């Protein structure tokens, strides 16, 4: 097969993502492990990571139990027994306890990014509409997402406003869009299809690199493999390049609906006439490299489909069980 003037694209998305926008957002922990604590004095609960009086929501009394779910500079992002959330100066918290009685379960995961869908969207002080609004967000506002309670996500804005937003009011944001390779391949007029199976070639490249970095190899998983192949085929047949399929939804929805069980999950996609070049481009990007070298994953599914536009559309789905 001959390829000329091909577009080359790569994008990565994951529930466990590395820091690419840390120069904008204050929260920078990729794998924060929640802790339990107790306030050592009367202390302000804030909605924003600063000492301005306008950021104060209320005063929290001494000996209030709480769960610490993240940090921004010297502020701890906390959940209270009432499920109210906000920021407290870390100087006034003593690490103590191993649970938060009567509070709803907070699901922690490494951060990913999202954008707000509509104007006048509330960022609330807790996981329901009964909590007061910490601020109104406009469509396109970028957020860091670090966890969730029920169907509300713990979100942080670029100016470090912290609160909760309903899950259906945001869309996954491909943070690599501005850094992905998007170029015409004008120098490769006679690139032939590799003689080796491209799926096996890619799996070999992944595990060789993981071995060089002291990591265990990723194993293929039939159900995940078929899901990745279906996604790659869907991208080609429906002529789109995105993590969100018009047919199957997000990669996480697609895995779930296919019956794939996981604790952590991620996806890399690429459009490239060369599997090796696609892999090298991923390894040159911190976000893509994170997925390939993450010790949070132990299974992989790979889908490779021929494409008139790119040469190959390549989908890698990663999961950890």
N, C-alpha and C positions, 0 to 999 in steps of 0.2 A: 504494500500500500504506500502511495506517495503522498507526502504532506508538503504544502507550501503556504507561506504567509498565514500560519496558524496563530490563533489567539492562545495565550497561555495564562491561565488563571488558577489561583489557589485560594481557598478560604478554610478557616478552621473554627469550629464551635465546640464548646464543651460545658457541662455543668461544673467541671473542675477546670478553671482556666487560669493561665498565668498572667502576670501583670504586664499589660501593654500600655495602659493609660494611667499608670501610677503617678506620672508627673502632673496629671490633672486631678485625679481623685486622691483624697487623703488616706482612705483605707487601702492597705497594700498587702494584707495577709492572704496568701493563697490557700493555706490549709489550717485555718484557725481552729483550735480545739476549745470549745466552750468550757467555762469554769463557773463555779458557784461562789457567791460571796455574800457579804453582809456590810451594810454601811456603818462606818465607824463614828459618824457624826451626822448632824443635820446637813443635808447637802442638796444643791439644786439639781433637778432633772432638766436637762436641756434638749432642745430639738436640733441644735446645730453645734458643731464642734468649735465654739469660740466662747469667750468670757463676756460677751455683750449681754446686757440685761434683757434685750429683746429675745434672746434665745431661751430664756428660762420658762419652763412650763409650770413647774410647781416645786415645792420643797419636800424632799423625802426625809422622813425622820430617821434617827439613829436606830440601828439594829433591824433595818429592813432587809429581808432576804431578796436576792436577785440572781439572775443568770447572766453572765458576761458572754456575749456572742461575737464580739469583735472589738477592735480598738482603732481609734484615730488619734495619733499623737498621744497626748496624755489623758485622753478621754476614753472611757469604756462604753461600748454600746451594750445596753442592758435590756433585759426583759424582767418586769416586776411580777409579783404574784397575781396582780390584777390583769396581766398580759399587756399593760401599757409598756411602751418602749421609748427609749431615748438615750441620752448620753449623761454620764456622771464622771466627774473628775476621778481618775484612778487613785489619787492620793487619799480618797475617802472610802476606799473599799478594802476590806480584809477578806482574803480568799478563805472560804469556809463552806462546808457542807457538800452534799452530793446530789441534791435534788431541789426542785422548786415546787413545794406542795401546792396542789389545787390549780396550778397554772397549766395552760395548754402546752402541748408538746411543740417545742421549737426544733425544726429540722435544719441542721447546719450543713452547708456544702461550700466548697471553694467557689469563689465569686465568678460570675459571668456578667455579661453586659446586656442591657435592654434599652429600648426607647419607648417613650410614652405614646399611646395611640391617638389620643384626642386632647384638645384644649380643655382647660378647666378641670383637670383630673386631680383629685385630692390625694395628698400624701398624708396618711393618718397616723395617729399616735398609738394604734393597736390594730389587731386583726379583725375588725368589723367596722361597719359604718356608724356604730354607736360611739366610736372614739373621735375626738376632735381632730380637725384638719391642722396639720403642721404647716401646710403650704399648698398652693395651687400650681400645678405643673402644666405646661403647654405641650402640644403634640411635638414629637421629635426630641424632647428632653432626654438626655442620656443618663442612665442610672447604672450603678453597680448593684448587683443582686447577690446577697451573701447567705440567705436562708429564707425560711418560710414558717408560718403558723397557719394551719388550715389552708385556705386558698388565698392568703395574703402573703406577699413577698416582703422581706426586709430589704429596703432600698436606700441607697446613698446617692445624693446628687453631686454634681461637680463642685458645688460650694459647701459640701459636707453637711447638708441637711439630711437628717436620718428619720425614717418613718416606714410605714407599711402601705403597700399599694396592692390592689386586687390583681390577681395573676392574669386575668383576661384583659386587663387594661394596658398591658405592655407587650412588646414584640422583641424576640431575640435580636440583638444587634451584632452584626459581623464586624468585630473590632479590627479585623485585618484588612477591611476594604481599602483603606487609604495606603496600605503598604503592600498589597498583593501585587505580584508581577502581572502586568497587563501590557503585552507588547506583541508586535508582529514578528514572527520568526522568519526573516527574509533570507537567512544564510543557509537554511537547510532545505534545499530544493529536492533532495533525493534521500530522505530518511525512510528506511524500510522498517516494516514491522519486525520487532525482535523475534528471533526463532524460539525463544523460551516463552512459556506461558506467562503473560504479564502479571497475573495474580501471584504466581509462585515467585516471580522475580521481585515483586514488591514485598512479599512476606520475607524473602531472604534478606533484602536490604534492611528491613525493619529490625529483624532479629540479630543480624550481624552488628548493627549499630548499637542495639541494646546490650549485646554481649561485650562490646568494646567499652561500654560505660558501666559494666558490672551489674547489669540487670538481667533478670530471668527473661527468657523468650516469651512472646505472646503466642498462645495457642489459637488455632482456628476453631470456630464453633459453628456447626452447620446452620442453625437457625439464624444466627447473626450474619453468616456468610450469604445466605439467600436473601436476607433483608437488604444488605449492602448492594447486592447485584440488582435487586428490584429497584432500589433508589437510583443507581447509575442508569439503568435502562429507562426509568421514568424521566430522568433529566434529559436524556437524548431524545426520546420520543416526543416530549412536550416542550423541548427547546427552551429550557430555562437553566440558570446557574445560580442556585441558592440552596441554603440548608432547609428552607421551608418549601415543601412540595405542594403544589396545588391539588395533588391527588391524596397524599398521605399525611400532610401536615409537617410538624417539626420532626427532626430525627428521633427525639425522645418519644413523641407520640407514635411514630412509626414502629420503633422497637417494642414499645409497650403493646401496641395492637397486634404485633406479630407474635407476642408471647415471650419476648426476650426479657428475662428478669435480671436486674442489675442493682448495685449500690451506687456506682458512679458510671457515667457514660460520656462519650464525646464523639465528634465526627470531624474528619478532614475531607475536603473535596478539592479536586483539581481538574483543570482542562489543559492537556499537554500532549504533544505527539510522542513523548518519551517518558516511560515510567521512571527511569533513572533521573531525568531532569525534574520531573514533578517531585520526586523524593528529595532531591538536592534543594529545591526551592522551599519545601517544607522545613528542612533542617536549617535553612538560613533565616527562618522566622521563629522568634521565641515562642509564639503561640502554638504553631504547628509542631515545633520541636518538643514542646511540653507534652503534647498528646502522645507522641512517639516514644518518648523516654520516661513517661510517668510510671511510677511503681504502683499507682492506684488501679492500673488496668492489668488484667491477665488473659483476656480473650480479645480476638479481633475478627472482624468480617471485612472482606475486600471485594468490591465490585468494580469491574473494568469493562467499559463498553466503547466500541468504536464510534467516533463522532466525526461528521463532516466538518464541523466547526473547529474542533480542537485536536483531532487525531484520536485522543482517548478522553473520555470522562471517567474519572477515578474517584471512588468513594471508599473511605476507610471508616468503619464504625468500631469504636473501642468500648469495652465494658469491663468493670471490675465487679466481682461477686463476693 
